[in-house]
């Protein structure tokens, strides 16, 4: 009978980790092996991903990403649970449960965006799930999502679809996106000037200057991150192409009033139409309403959010979900790791 052991990722040889990533994350394994320390926020706390192995071979991983939350006015260290997987041939043998149990012993406050397979495992340990968070999408050229059309690079109707969408908006104000890496100070100052939000009974993700610098300036893909800014209001976006589809992911937005969010979101839509973007994408948290201006309900899809805490009071608060979750959080924008 094989002997399994669970260790921290920093104790695993790079070659062993790379072999596992090739099998599990085949579409982003090179990028993940090169940047796991950034993605898992290694060094921010003592928390780091756990690796299940046997005889020098990696069999599974429970990824982590430490984050600070504001829960009823108090700062609480929590951990995003992400990149959780066991080798396909070993699934159904209880190894995922072993990893989850060990993770819960080391991380007292855990949150995750997960799939149904992961949910089946963590529910057995008392995790609470909710569907208060949604993924939003707005295709501009729907033919781009027909495999044969995309493969043959047929663009005969592209202009037609863009004109149809543009007529619906009829928006003339233009806000050009700026590169984050060249304008970080402007975004940082806007973050500093944000007004405090009422956090009673609704956990908030704390995005301070340290978090901002890690997530944007230390990001190995910061060249693809831009922001639209108007009157100290802004949206941070990730613009990239994957499998022939040009995407604009709205990662984070800060609006002080309704007129500003209309200006920025409409400008994002207009710019996307004019610059060959095929798909807009965003995450809608519990209290976000601005995105309804450009994202139709028919493309909205609920995301499973689940949480657990060893502290009863923190757990009760986490059951309400996160009020300010966005695309910049956890691994929800993990498409940036595409090869």
C-alpha positions in Angstrom: 0.0 0.0 0.0 1.5 3.4 -1.0 2.6 5.8 1.6 1.3 9.4 1.1 2.7 12.5 2.7 1.5 16.1 2.7 4.2 18.9 2.6 4.4 22.6 1.8 5.1 23.5 -1.8 8.4 25.1 -0.8 9.7 21.6 0.2 9.0 20.1 -3.3 11.5 20.0 -6.1 10.7 22.1 -9.1 11.0 19.2 -11.5 8.4 17.2 -9.5 6.0 20.1 -9.4 6.5 20.8 -13.2 5.6 17.2 -14.0 2.3 17.4 -12.1 1.4 20.8 -13.6 1.9 19.4 -17.1 -0.7 16.7 -16.4 -3.2 18.8 -14.6 -2.8 22.4 -15.9 -1.7 21.5 -19.5 -2.9 24.8 -20.9 -0.9 27.0 -18.5 1.7 24.7 -16.9 4.8 26.7 -18.1 3.5 29.9 -16.8 2.3 28.4 -13.5 5.6 26.7 -12.7 7.5 30.0 -13.4 5.1 32.2 -11.4 3.6 30.1 -8.6 5.3 32.2 -6.0 3.5 35.3 -7.2 0.1 33.6 -7.8 0.0 31.9 -4.5 1.3 35.1 -2.8 4.2 33.2 -1.3 5.8 34.9 1.7 2.9 37.1 2.6 2.1 34.8 5.6 3.2 31.4 6.7 0.4 29.9 4.6 1.4 28.2 1.4 0.0 25.5 -0.9 0.0 21.9 0.3 1.3 19.1 -1.9 0.3 15.4 -1.7 3.1 13.1 -2.8 4.3 9.5 -2.7 7.9 8.3 -3.5 8.9 11.6 -4.9 6.0 12.0 -7.2 3.4 14.8 -6.8 -0.1 13.4 -6.7 -2.2 16.4 -5.7 -2.2 20.0 -4.7 -4.3 22.3 -2.5 -3.4 25.8 -3.7 -3.6 28.8 -1.4 -3.6 32.6 -1.7 -3.6 34.6 1.6 -5.9 37.6 1.7 -7.1 40.1 4.4 -10.8 40.5 5.1 -12.7 43.1 7.0 -15.3 41.3 9.1 -17.4 43.4 11.3 -14.7 46.1 11.4 -11.9 43.7 12.3 -9.0 42.7 10.0 -8.9 38.9 9.5 -6.3 36.9 7.7 -8.1 34.4 5.3 -7.0 32.1 2.5 -8.3 31.6 -1.0 -8.5 27.9 -1.7 -7.6 27.4 -5.4 -5.9 25.1 -7.9 -7.2 22.0 -6.0 -6.6 18.8 -7.9 -5.6 15.1 -7.7 -4.2 13.1 -10.5 -7.1 11.7 -12.6 -6.2 8.1 -12.0 -6.2 8.5 -8.2 -9.5 10.4 -7.8 -12.2 8.8 -5.7 -9.7 7.2 -3.3 -10.1 9.8 -0.5 -6.9 11.7 -1.3 -8.8 15.0 -1.8 -10.3 14.6 1.6 -6.9 14.1 3.1 -5.6 17.3 1.5 -8.7 19.3 2.5 -8.5 18.2 6.1 -4.9 19.1 6.4 -5.5 22.5 4.8 -8.3 23.2 7.3 -5.9 22.4 10.2 -3.4 24.9 8.9 -5.7 27.7 7.6 -8.5 28.7 10.1 -10.4 30.9 7.6 -10.9 29.6 4.1 -12.8 31.0 1.1 -13.1 29.7 -2.5 -14.7 30.0 -5.9 -15.1 26.3 -6.7 -16.7 23.8 -9.1 -19.2 21.1 -8.2 -16.6 18.4 -7.8 -14.7 20.4 -5.2 -17.9 21.4 -3.5 -18.9 17.8 -2.9 -15.6 17.3 -1.0 -15.6 20.4 1.1 -19.3 20.2 2.0 -18.5 17.0 3.9 -16.3 19.2 6.2 -19.0 21.7 6.9 -18.3 24.4 4.4 -21.1 26.8 3.6 -21.8 27.6 -0.1 -23.8 30.4 -1.7 -24.5 31.7 -5.2 -24.5 35.4 -4.5 -21.7 36.0 -6.9 -22.1 35.9 -10.7 -20.0 35.8 -13.8 -21.0 38.3 -16.4 -20.3 38.2 -20.1 -21.0 40.3 -23.2 -20.1 38.7 -26.6 -19.6 41.3 -29.3 -19.1 39.0 -32.2 -20.9 35.7 -31.4 -19.5 33.9 -34.4 -16.1 34.0 -32.7 -17.4 31.3 -30.4 -18.3 28.9 -33.2 -15.2 26.6 -33.3 -15.1 26.1 -37.1 -15.6 29.9 -37.8 -12.8 30.8 -35.4 -10.5 28.1 -36.7 -10.8 29.3 -40.3 -10.6 32.9 -39.2 -13.7 33.9 -41.0 -14.5 37.5 -40.2 -17.2 38.3 -42.9 -19.8 39.4 -40.3 -17.5 41.0 -37.7 -18.3 44.6 -38.8 -22.0 43.9 -38.9 -22.1 42.6 -35.3 -20.0 45.5 -34.1 -22.3 48.0 -35.7 -25.4 46.4 -34.2 -23.9 46.6 -30.7 -22.6 50.1 -31.2 -26.1 51.4 -32.3 -27.5 50.1 -29.0 -25.1 52.2 -27.0 -24.8 55.3 -29.3 -22.0 56.5 -27.0 -19.6 59.3 -28.2 -17.5 60.0 -25.1 -14.1 58.5 -25.4 -11.8 57.4 -22.5 -8.6 55.7 -23.7 -7.1 53.0 -21.5 -3.7 53.5 -19.9 -1.1 50.9 -19.0 -1.0 50.1 -15.3 2.8 49.6 -15.3 3.3 53.3 -16.5 0.5 54.8 -14.4 0.5 52.9 -11.1 0.7 56.0 -8.9 -2.6 57.3 -10.3 -4.4 54.1 -9.4 -2.7 53.9 -6.0 -3.8 57.5 -5.2 -7.4 56.7 -6.2 -7.3 53.7 -3.9 -6.2 55.9 -1.1 -9.0 58.3 -1.6 -11.8 55.7 -1.6 -14.5 56.2 1.0 -15.0 53.6 3.7 -17.9 51.1 3.2 -20.3 49.9 5.7 -19.1 46.3 6.5 -21.7 45.3 9.1 -22.5 41.6 8.6 -20.9 41.6 5.1 -17.3 40.5 4.8 -15.2 42.7 2.6 -11.9 41.9 0.8 -9.3 44.4 2.0 -7.4 45.8 -0.9 -4.7 48.0 0.6 -1.6 49.4 -1.1 0.5 46.3 -0.3 -2.2 44.1 -1.9 -2.4 46.5 -4.9 1.3 46.4 -5.6 1.4 42.6 -5.4 -1.6 42.1 -7.6 -0.6 44.7 -10.3 3.0 45.7 -10.2 4.4 42.4 -9.3 2.1 40.6 -11.7 4.2 38.9 -14.5 1.5 39.9 -17.0 1.2 43.6 -16.0 1.9 44.6 -19.6 -1.7 43.3 -20.4 -3.3 45.2 -17.6 -4.9 48.7 -18.2 -7.2 51.1 -16.6 -10.0 53.5 -17.7 -10.1 56.6 -15.5 -12.5 59.5 -15.2 -12.7 62.0 -12.3 -10.8 59.7 -10.0 -13.1 56.8 -10.8 -11.6 53.8 -12.7 -11.9 50.3 -14.0 -8.9 48.0 -14.1 -9.0 45.7 -17.1 -7.1 42.8 -18.5 -6.9 42.7 -22.3 -5.5 39.6 -24.0 -6.2 37.1 -26.7 -6.8 33.4 -26.2 -7.6 30.8 -28.8 -8.4 33.4 -31.4 -10.7 35.4 -29.1 -9.7 38.8 -27.9 -11.0 39.4 -24.4 -11.4 42.3 -22.0 -11.8 41.2 -18.4 -12.9 43.9 -16.0 -10.9 43.1 -12.9 -11.8 45.9 -10.5 -13.9 49.1 -10.6 -14.2 52.0 -8.2 -17.1 54.4 -8.8 -18.1 57.4 -6.6 -21.4 58.1 -8.3 -23.8 56.7 -11.0 -22.8 59.2 -13.7 -19.1 58.2 -13.4 -19.8 54.5 -13.7 -21.9 55.1 -16.9 -19.1 57.2 -18.4 -16.4 54.5 -17.7 -18.5 51.4 -18.5 -19.9 52.8 -21.7 -16.5 54.0 -22.7 -15.1 50.4 -22.1 -17.9 49.1 -24.3 -17.3 51.6 -27.1 -13.5 51.1 -27.0 -14.0 47.3 -27.1 -16.2 47.6 -30.2 -13.7 49.8 -32.0 -10.6 47.8 -31.0 -11.7 44.3 -32.1 -12.5 42.9 -28.6 -14.8 39.9 -29.0 -15.8 39.3 -25.4 -16.3 41.5 -22.2 -16.2 39.7 -18.9 -16.7 40.7 -15.2 -17.6 39.3 -11.8 -20.6 40.8 -10.0 -20.5 40.8 -6.2 -23.3 40.9 -3.8 -23.8 44.7 -3.9 -22.6 45.6 -7.4 -25.2 47.1 -9.7 -23.3 49.2 -12.1 -22.4 46.3 -14.5 -26.0 45.9 -15.5 -25.5 48.9 -17.8 -23.4 46.8 -20.3 -24.0 43.1 -19.4 -27.3 41.5 -20.3 -28.9 39.0 -17.9 -29.1 36.2 -20.4 -25.3 35.7 -20.2 -25.1 35.9 -16.4 -24.0 32.7 -14.7 -23.9 32.0 -10.9 -20.5 31.2 -9.4 -20.2 28.9 -6.4 -18.7 30.7 -3.5 -18.0 28.6 -0.4 -16.4 29.4 3.0 -15.4 27.8 6.3 -13.9 29.1 9.5 -12.9 27.5 12.8 -14.1 30.6 14.5 -17.9 30.6 14.9 -18.4 34.3 14.6 -16.2 34.6 11.5 -18.0 31.6 10.0 -21.4 33.2 10.5 -20.3 36.3 8.7 -18.7 34.4 5.8 -22.0 32.6 5.3 -23.3 35.9 3.9 -20.8 35.8 1.1 -18.4 38.5 0.0 -20.0 41.9 -0.8 -17.1 43.2 -3.0 -15.8 40.2 -4.9 -14.5 41.1 -8.4 -12.6 39.6 -11.3 -9.3 40.5 -9.7 -9.8 38.1 -6.8 -8.6 34.5 -6.3 -7.9 32.7 -9.6 -11.0 33.7 -11.3 -9.0 35.5 -14.0 -6.7 32.5 -14.3 -6.9 32.7 -18.1 -3.9 35.0 -17.9 -1.9 31.9 -17.4 -2.7 30.6 -20.9 0.5 29.6 -22.8 
